[in-house]
């Protein structure tokens, strides 16, 4: 049994195969460590200390997030994460009590501190003071007189503080006509809860209606809808087969602007229509900096000037990228920003039109917020000034607070959870130090809008991805997901170890993308890197099974890294300002093939290069993003992305000419090379479907192996014995609109 905690006097716990060492914040199953995020670990301690009592959701949320309002979905997420991490038996251990909460059912064995001392453990020291929030939070639900006295004393202090705060607030209100603090409230309620994806909400000027896009009750077409705040069914305003996204309501209330993705997805049209439906006009075409799929999840892609004469949009018109102003009748256009070297999008005007905020990308999944000053003719009077440094994370959307006192923005690491934050600006438009705080609402928030009165609406997204396994000896039996590494967050780019006993994969379950390793059956998953994001992915085993190569942007530029599996030591392989990604080993383990951008520009061509396995000078091989050699070393298979289409090629080593094998695979990472054939993932006949195909290396003939009714995700893994394929897929995804009323 695990010794008790010598620092706090807390006990060690055991139930079934699970043991908890509170001193080390360590949880094990059958002696193997389990990776629990901090809040999930706190929840586990609360449950094991509850003596089998039923605990209400309210009590659990109060214990986990004291003095903070959170949505009930946060608790559900923590319970789901805990069940999945604990593994077999967890559903029965953490029993759902209908209309109440949860009950912890197993018999918990404890080792008192006195027994630990008698067996030679260090004597317990006194408990930390009562303001140690982490320990007090998990002890709130354990009945004791001392805890009760502590809570009573704390309640007195809190009430006194609240009374003082209310008095100060009332005095302050008497001295000013508008509050200086944020108007965003502390409770979010659903505005929509439809099947599918609702996004990019925009208020009508009176705040009584919200325009948004939705892929519809059948999830078959993305159109613009309008809904009244407080009830009623949504009204569909568009019906073209092309995706129509990102509506923006004109300040005079008469019109809506939105983006229409062209059929070939090479550009988007800026459209304008009457607010309640009618004739739609195209006023411009722009090549946006985001794909059609990302357009559906981003927010604030269009912005009207306060006088309703101009529409701002980010992208390229002709050959000039930047933030553009387009007259609402389409008669004229001009470029507001002229940097041209980095993507810019997500514009937002202040209420007087004298400043425009926008998002500028720096590297993949990294960006900041800039503000450019404008004159009365909507022309820049100075260079853009950075007000939010989000790197190494990415800003997804932004909106000005009432009175233009600051910005509310959504920020996220690559593929990870997002949150809403607020940055105060002073009278000169400079950021107020230490004001980039997180809001009490907005977990997983993306697109947002705020009215002049402080009412806010945002899109709350959710996505659960995982791995599906196909037995190639009996593909007709279909796919199986039992036992594979899983969480309620993102998993992708899996790879089998050379002996087939383990899997390396990417997961965001720790809060950012990191490399994880598990047994091949999905058990005993453990985190191997702590790069901190925003991007850390594409792990690939070395032929001897001792190392994993992956790519990460933790140090700004996307570089290749080598992980020693035995020691967990990480070493950087590439340097410089050019980006490197998607590494694959040569069959003898002496070299690494990888994709590299030919220069520092955001749209520079990508080429396949080869370098020694320990790093060093590289040589150019061929255009492409991902390359993997055949087992006999004679061929190199290369995936390219051109004109929004991914193709698979092969060339004979060392210097043969590329030959096209297949068009239309779903992603550069979605192929796996076997001894006699190459397996690829292709798009199925419906959006939420994919096809697994096999291409014979000798003949180039293709045959369909199996189909999966899921949306594709990143990667494809073939077991060394070529019996199993692991296919990443989106199990469930969507978004709803949430409403937040202002604090008064």
N, C-alpha and C positions, 0 to 999 in steps of 0.2 A: 504493500500500500504506500502511496505517496506521502512523504512527510508534510506536516502542516506548515503554514507560512510563518517563518520566524520574524517577519517584519511587522505584520499586522495582527498576528494571533488568529487569523481566520483558518478555517479547517480545510483539509483536503477532502475530496468527495469521490465516491465511486458508485456507479450504477451500471449493471450489465457489463459490457466490455469497455465502458468509458471511465477514465480517471481524470480528475482535475487537480492540478497543482497550482494553487492560488498564488504562491510565492513567485512563481515564474510565469504566471499567466499562460500556462501550458495545458492543453487538453489533448489527451491521447485516446486512441481506440486500439486495444490489443497491443499496446506499447508503441504504436506509430502515431506521430504528431498530426493533429488536425489543425488546419489554418482557419481561424475564426477572426473576422474583423472585430474591432473594439466593441461596438454596440451589440453585436451578436454574442460576444463573450459575456457582456454584462447581463444580457437577457438570460443566458444559460445559468449564471450564478443566481439570479432572482428565482428562477424556476426550481433549482435544486434546493434552495433554502426555504421553499414555500410549504414544506411539510405536507404536500399533497392537496393543499387547499386550492379551490378554484379562484383564479385571479381575473379580475375584470380587465377589459382592454384599457379603460381609463386609468386604472391603477398602474398597469404596466407602462403605459405611455408617460405617466407622470414620473415614474421611477427612472425611465430611460432618458427622458428629455425634460428634466426639471426646469420650470420657469420658461419653457419654450413651447409654443404651439406647433404641433406637427399633425399631419393628416394621418388617418387610421391606416392608410396604405403603407406608411412607413413601418408600422408594427407588423402588418401582414408580411411585408418583405423580409423583416428580420426573422420572423418565425419560419418562413419558407427556407431562408438561407440556413438557419440552424438545423432544421430537419434534414436538409440535403447533405449538410456537412457531417452530421452525426452518423448518417448512413442507415443501414438496415435496422428496423425497429423504432426509428424516430417518430414515425407517424403515430404509433401506439403510445410512445413515451410522452409526447406533447399532444394531449387530447384537446380537441376543440369543444368548448362548452357552448352550445347554441345560445345566441342572444346575450352572452355574458363575456366570455373570453377564453381562457385556456387553463388546463390543469396538468400538472406534472405527475405522471402515474407511477414510475418505477420506485422501488425501495432504494433509498439513498443511504450508503454507508459512509460514516464520517470517522475521522480520527481526531479526538480532542487534543488541544495543545499540551495538556498535562501529560498525556500518554506519549506524545512526541518527545517531550522533555525527558521523560523517564527512559526512553529508548536511545537517548543520546543526541537528539536534535537540539539546536540552539534554543535557549529560553525565549519565550515571546516578549517583545517589548511593548510598551503601552500603545494603545490605538492612536492614530493620528487625530488631530483636532477635527471638530465637526464640520469645518469648512472644506474638508477633503471631499470634493463633490463626487469623484468617481466611486469611492467606497460607500459614502452615504447613500448614493443613488441606488446601489444594488442592495443596501440593507433596509431600504424604506419599508419593505413588505414583511420583514421579520419581526414578530411581536416581541417587545421587551420594554420594561419600564424605563430603562435608560434611553432607548430610542424614542419613546413617547415623550420623555422630558425634553430631549433634544429637539424634536419636531415642534413642541409647544414653544420653546424658546425661539426657535427659528421663525415660527409663525408670527410671534410678537414683533421680532425685528423686521420681518417683511412687511407687516401691516403698517408699522411706523414709517418705513421707507416709502411705502405706497402713499400714505397720507401726506408726507412731505412732498412727494413728486406731484401729487394732484394739486397741492397748494401752489407750488412753483408754476405748474402748467397754467392754472387759472390766472395767476398774476401776469404770466407772459402773454396769454391771450388778450388780456386787457390792454397790453402795450402795443399790439400790432394787429393789423387787419387780416393777415394770413399767416398760418403757422410756418415756421422755418424748417421743422423736421419733416420726415417722410409722411405722406398721407396714406401709404400702402398699409392696409389692415393686417390683422394677424390670423384671419380665418379664410380659407378658400372653400367655395362650394361649387359643385359641377354646374356648368352651363349646358354642356352636352355630354352624353354618355352613349354615343352611337357606336355600332360595330364599325371598325375600320379606323381611318385616320382623318381627323379634323385638325386643321392647322392654319397658321398665319391669320389670326383674328384681327379685325379692324373695327373700331367703334364708329357709329354714326356720330355726327357732331353733338347731338344732345345726349349721347351715351345710352340711348334706349334700345338700340339695335346693334347687332354684331354681324359683320360680313366675314366669311371664312371659306376655305375650300375643304371639300370632303370627297372621298372616293366612293361614296354612296352606299345605300343599304346592301347592294350586291357586291360592293368593292370592285366594280368593273370599270369605273370612269371617274376621273377627278374633275369636279365642277365647282363653281362658285355658288354659295348659298348665303341667305340672310336669315337671322333668327332674332326674335324679340327677346330682350332680357327679361327673365322672370317666368317664361312659359311659352307655350305654343310650338307648333311644328315648324321646321325650317322650310324656307321657300327656295326652290332651285331656280337660279337665274341664267345659267348657261347649260348647254347640252351637246356641244361639239364632241366628237370622239377624241380630239387631242386634249392633253392635260391643260386645264385652266386653273391657275394657282395664284396665291399671294394677292388677294384683293386689298385695295386701299380706298377708303372713303374720302371724297373731297371735303374740305372744310366747310364749303357752302351747302353741303348735304345733297347736291343734285346729281352727282355722278360717282361711279366706281371705276377705278382702273385695276387691271389685273394682267398677269402674264399668261400667254398661250404658247405652250411648247409646240414647235413645229413638228410635223409628222416624222421627219428624219432626225429630230432631236439635235440638229446642229445649231439651232438658234431659237430664240423666243421672241414673240411679238408682244409689244406693249399695246393693250387694248383699253378702250374707254367705252362705257355704256351708261345709260340712265340708271339711277340708284335702284329703281324698282323694276328694272327690266325694260328691254326695248332694243333698238338698233345698236349693234356693236360696231365700233370703228377701230381699225388698226392705225396707230399713229407713228410707230417706229418698230424696227427689228434690232435686236441686240444679242450678241453672243455673251451669255452670262458666264460667270466663273465657277458655277456649280452645275452638277449633272441634273438631269430631269428628276431623278429620285430624291436628290438632296433639296431641290426646290420645294418639294412637298413638306419637308420638315423644318426648313429655315423660316425665318420670320422677317417682316419689314423689308421686303425686297424693293418696294416702291414707296415713294413719299411725295405727297402733294405740298406745294408751297402754301403758306397761310392764305394767300389771296386766290387760291384755286386756279392760278394761271399756268403753273409749271408742274411737271412730274419729274422727280429725280429717280435714277436707276443706275446701278453699277454694271459695267460690262464693257464690251468692245463694239463700237459702231465704226464701220469701215475697217481701218487697221489701228484705230486709236482706243486704247483701254483707259478706264477711269470712271469717275462719277459724272453722269451726263444729266443735263437739264433738257427736257423735251416740252415744248409748248403743248398744252392740253388739247389743242386742235390739230397738232402734228405739223404746224406750219414752219417752225424753226427748232433748232437744237444747238446746244453748245456744251463743251466739256468744262466741268468745274475744277477737276483735279487733273494734273498733267504729269504725275510721277511716272506712270506707265510701266514701271518695272515690277510692280507687285499688284495682285488682284485687290480691288476695292469694291465694296458692295454694302447693302444694309443701310441706306441713308435715312436720316431723321432730322426734320427742321425744328428749330425752336418756335415758340408761339408767335414771335415777332418776325421770324424769317431772317434774322441777322446772323444766325449760326447754323451750320449743318454738321451733324455728327455722322460718322460712317465707320465701317470696319475695314481694316487693311490687313490682308494676310501677309505673314512673313515667311513661314515655312509650312509644311504640311501639318495641319491641325494646330497651328499657332497663329495668333493674331492679336491686334490691339485696336483700340478705339481712338479715332482722331476727330478733331473739330476744326472746321475751316470757317473764318469770319467772312461775312457777306455784306455788300452794300445794299441800298434800296433797289438796285437794278439786278440783284441776285448775281453779282460778280464778286469773286474773291478779293478781299482787301489785305490778305496776308497768307502765309503758308499754313498748311494744316499743322495742328499741334496735338501731340499724343496726350490723352487724358486718362487712358486705361491701358496698362501693360498687362495683358492676360497671359503672355507666354510664361511657361510652356503649354498653356492651355489655349482654347479657341473660343472666341465670342460667337454666339449663334444668332443673336438678335439684340436689339436695344430700343429704348424709348425714353423720351425726356419726361422728367417729373413735372408736376404742376408748378408753374412759376419758373420753369427752366432752371431750377436750383441744382439739378444734378441729373444723372442718368441711371436708369435701371437696365441691367443687361443680363443675358443668359450666358454662362460660361461652362465649358466642359473639357475634360481630357479626351483624347482620341477613343471613340467607341464607349466611353465611360459615362457615369451619371452626370447630369447637369444640374445647375442651381441658379437661382436669380440672386444677383448682387446689386449693390447701389454705390455709386461714386458721387460724392458731393463736389460741386464746383463753386469757387469763390466769385466775387463780383467781376473779376477780370477773366473768368472762364478757366482758371487754373484749378487742377484737382486739389481738394482739401486733404492734407496728409492724414493717413490712417482712417480714411472714411470709406474704404472699399469693403464694407461689411456685407455678409450674407443676409438676405431677408428671412423672416420667419416663415414665409410661404414660398412656394415655387420649386419644390423638389421635382426634378426631372422637367423643369420648365424650359420651353424653347421660345417660339414666336410670342410676342406680347404687344399690348397697346394699353395706354393710360389716358383717361379723359382729363379735362381741365379741372374737374372736381376731385380727382384722385381715384376714381374707380379703375380697376385694372382687370384685364383678361389675359390669360396666357394659355398656351397649349402644353399639356402635360403628357409626355410621351412614355411609352413602355415598350420594351423589346426583350424577348427571351430567346436566345439562340442555343443550339446544342449540336451534338454529333449523332448521326444515324449510321448504323453499320449494316453492310450488305454482305452476305455470304455468297461468294461467287461460285461455289459448288452447287448452290441451289438458289439462284437469283429470283426464281418464281415465288419463293417464300416471302419476299419483300424485305423491308428494312426493320431493324431492331435498335432501340435506343436504351435498352436496359443495361445498367452497370457502367455506362460510359461517363467520363467526367462531365458533371453538369452543375449549373447554378441557375439563379434567376436572372443572371446578367449575360454578358457576351463571352462565348468561346469560339475560337476559329483557328485556322491554319495548323491542323494536327500533323504529326509525323511519327511513324513507328521507329523504335530503336532497331539497330541491325539484327538483333536476335529476336525481335518481335515481342519482347517481354514488357516493354514500356511505351508510353506515349509522351511526347513533348507537345505542348499546345499553348496557345495564347488565351488569357482570361482577364476580365476586368473585375473579378470578384473581390479583389483587395482594394478597389477604388480607382485604380489606373491599370492600363495594360501592362501585364507582366508575363514572364515565361514560367510555366508550371510543368511538372512531370508527375505522371501517375503510372500505376501498373496498367497493362494493356486492357484489363477488364474495367478500368476506371477507378479502382480502389486506391487508397493511400495517396491522394493528390497532394502535392506540396509545392509551395511557391519557391522558385529558384532564383529570381532576380528581384531587385528593389530599385529599378531605374527611375521610378517616380513619374513616368509618362513624359509627354503625352502619348507617344507612340512607342511600342515595344512589342515586336511581333515577328512572325515568319520563322519559327525555330526549325532547324534541320540538324539531324544527328550526323556526326562523322561516321565513316565506315567502321571504325574500331569501337564505337559506342562510348568513347571517353569524353567527347565534347559536343556542344551544340552551338551552331552559329545562328545569329539572329540580327535584326536591325532595330535601331532605336534613335529617337530624336531627343534623348534626355539632355544632351549637351548642345542643343540648338540645331545643328545640321544632322540629317539622317545618315548614320554611319553603321558599319558592320561591327559586331562584337562576338567574341568567342567565350563561351561559358564552359568551365571545367566542371563536369557533372559530379565528380568526387568531392571537390572542395568548395563548389559554388563560387569560385573566383571568376570574375569577369574581366576580360581584357579587350581594349579597343583595337580593331584591325585596320581601319581606314581613317584617314585624316583629310584636312583641307575643307574647302567651301563647297565642293561638288557633292551632290547627294548620291548615296549608295543604298541598295536594297535588294531583297529577295535572293539571298545567297543559296547556292546548291554546291555540294561537294563533288569533286571528281571521284570516280569509282575506286581509285587507289588511295584517296585521302590526301594527296599531295597538293592539290589545287582547289580553288573555290571559284565557281562561276557566279557572277552577280550582275544586276542591272545598275548602270551608272548614267547620270545625266551628263550630257556633253559640255554643259556650261552651267553657270549659276542661275540662269533665267528661269522663271516659273513655268515656261512652256518649251523648254529646251528638249531636243530629241533624247531618247533613252537608248543606250547601246549595251550589249553584253560584253563584259570584260572578264579576264581570268587573272588571278594572282596566286602566289604561294599560300598555302593553308595557314601559315603563321603571319601573313601580311607581307607587304612589300610592293614593289612596282607591278603594275598591271598592264596587260596588252588587250587591245580591242579585237573582238571576234566578229560581231555582226550586229545590225540593229535589232533591238528587242528589249523586253523588260525582265523576263525570267527564262533561265536555260537550265536544262538537266541532261547529262550524258546518258547514252544507252548503257546497258550492263556490260557489253563487250567493248565499250569505249570507242566504237567506230562512228557513232552518230551523236549529234547534239540537237536536242529538241528545244525549240525556242517559241515563247509566246510573245506576241506583239499586240499593242492596242493602237489602232489607226482609225480615224473617222468614226469614233464611237462604236467600233467593232473589234473584237479580240480574235486573232487568228493564231493557228499553231503551224509552225514550220519545222523542217529538219534540214540539217546540212552535214555532210560527211567531214569528219575531222581528219587532218587539222585545218584545211582551208578550202573546203568545198563550197559550192554555191547553194543558197537556201532554196528549198522546195516547199511549196504550200501543201499542207496536209489537210487542214480543216478550218472552215470559217465559223464564227458564231459561238465559240465557247464563252461561258458566262464571265470568266475573269482570268487574269494572267496566271493566278496561282491554282486554277482549277484543272490541273492535269497531273497524272502520275505515270511514270515510266516503268513498265514491267519488262520481262525478258523477251517476250515475243510481241507485245502490243503496248499501246499507250491508251490509258483510260482518260476520258474528258467528261466534263459536266457541261451540258447544253441546256438552253432554255426550252421548257416544254410549251405545249400549245396554249396553256393558260398562264396568267401572271404568277400565280402561286403554284408553280410546278417546274420540275426539271427532269432532264433525261440523262442517264449515265450511258455513255457510248464507249465502245472498244474499237480502236483502229489498229489493224494488223501492220506491224512495222515492215514486213517484207513486201506486202502487196498494196498497202494503203487502203484496203477495204475496211468499211465501217459497218458495225452492227450495233443495234440498240440492246443494252443489257437489262436495264430496269428503269422505272420512272418513280419519282417521289413527289407527292403532292404537298410540297413545302416551297417557300421562297429560298433561293440559293443564298449561301453565305460564302465566306472566303476559305479556299483551300480544298485539298483532296489528299487522302493518305491511302497507300496500298501496303498491306502487310508483307513482310519479306518472303513468306511462303506463297504470296499472291492468292490467299484464300479470302481475305477480307478487304473491303473498301470502307473507309470512314468518310462520310459526306457531311460537312457542316451545313446547317439549315436554320432558317428563322422559324422557331416553333410558334411564336405569337408576337405580334407587334401592332402598334396603333397609337393613337393619341386622342385625348379628350380636351375640351375647353373648360378652364376653371375661372371662376369669378371671385374677385376680392374687393370688398367694399372698403371705402376709406375710413380712417380713424377720425373721429370728430370729438 
